[in-house]
Amino acid sequence: MEGFKIRGELAVFRLSLFTFDENFKELDRSIEGMKPSDEPDDSTMFEFGDATSPLLKAASRCLQNFTASAMTLVDQTRSLYREWYEPKGLIPDYQGRVGRRSRPIVASWVRSQ
């Protein structure tokens, strides 16, 4: 019975990885679509509330989806660690690793605000 539970949790995690990857691809395409062409004309000018508004909305939606899928992966990874690894002491420095890796990212984001 435990094997089926683990298999199901891994299937959900794989789906989350797939969703994250697809959201990244969609965000990348959305950003690429906002770049002006090599030969700009009046239709390629970027002005808020103009023809680019749908592009900005699409990019914003893609960014939201990408961020949400990234946070889902973070939460699932944390949950799987606590359930599978922490009780057995298999990765004793896990929390330290997470802290060391995330601290510079958070600090750089705060500095940029």
C-alpha positions in Angstrom: 0.0 0.0 0.0 2.9 2.4 0.8 4.3 1.9 -2.7 1.1 3.1 -4.3 1.1 6.2 -2.1 4.7 7.0 -3.1 4.0 6.3 -6.7 1.0 8.7 -6.6 3.0 11.4 -4.9 5.7 11.1 -7.5 3.1 11.3 -10.3 1.8 14.5 -8.9 5.3 15.9 -8.5 6.1 15.0 -12.2 2.9 16.8 -13.2 4.0 19.9 -11.3 7.4 19.7 -13.0 5.7 19.5 -16.4 3.5 22.4 -15.5 6.4 24.5 -14.4 8.3 23.7 -17.6 5.3 24.5 -19.8 4.6 27.8 -17.9 8.2 28.8 -18.4 8.0 28.1 -22.2 4.8 30.1 -22.4 6.3 33.0 -20.5 9.4 33.0 -22.7 7.2 33.0 -25.8 5.2 35.9 -24.4 8.2 38.0 -23.7 9.7 37.2 -27.1 6.4 38.4 -28.6 6.7 41.7 -26.9 10.1 42.5 -28.5 9.9 45.0 -31.3 10.7 43.9 -34.8 14.0 44.8 -36.5 12.1 47.3 -38.5 9.8 49.2 -36.1 6.8 51.1 -37.3 3.8 52.6 -35.6 2.3 49.2 -35.0 5.3 48.0 -33.0 5.7 50.9 -30.6 5.2 50.1 -27.0 2.8 52.3 -25.2 0.5 51.4 -22.3 -3.1 51.2 -23.2 -2.3 50.9 -26.9 -1.9 47.8 -29.1 0.5 46.3 -26.7 -2.0 46.1 -23.8 -3.1 42.6 -24.8 0.6 41.6 -24.9 1.3 43.1 -21.5 -1.8 41.3 -20.1 -0.6 38.0 -21.6 2.9 38.4 -20.2 1.5 39.3 -16.8 -0.7 36.2 -16.8 2.2 34.0 -17.9 4.5 35.4 -15.2 1.8 34.7 -12.6 1.4 31.2 -13.8 5.1 30.6 -13.8 5.5 32.0 -10.3 2.6 29.9 -9.0 4.0 26.7 -10.5 7.5 27.5 -9.0 6.0 28.0 -5.6 4.0 24.7 -6.0 7.3 22.9 -6.6 8.9 24.5 -3.6 6.0 23.4 -1.4 5.9 19.9 -2.8 9.6 19.5 -2.4 9.5 20.7 1.2 6.6 18.3 1.9 8.3 15.3 0.3 11.5 16.0 2.2 9.6 16.2 5.5 7.7 13.0 4.8 10.4 10.8 3.2 13.8 12.0 4.2 13.7 14.0 7.5 12.3 11.1 9.7 15.2 8.9 8.5 17.9 11.6 8.8 18.9 11.0 5.2 19.7 14.7 4.4 20.5 16.2 7.7 21.8 19.5 6.3 18.7 20.0 4.1 17.4 23.1 5.9 20.9 24.6 5.9 21.3 24.1 2.2 17.9 25.7 1.5 18.8 28.6 3.6 22.2 29.1 2.0 20.8 28.9 -1.5 17.7 31.1 -1.0 19.3 33.8 1.2 21.2 35.4 -1.7 18.2 35.3 -4.0 15.9 37.0 -1.5 18.6 39.5 -0.5 19.2 40.5 -4.2 15.4 40.9 -4.8 15.0 43.1 -1.7 17.9 45.3 -2.8 16.4 45.7 -6.2 13.1 47.0 -4.8 
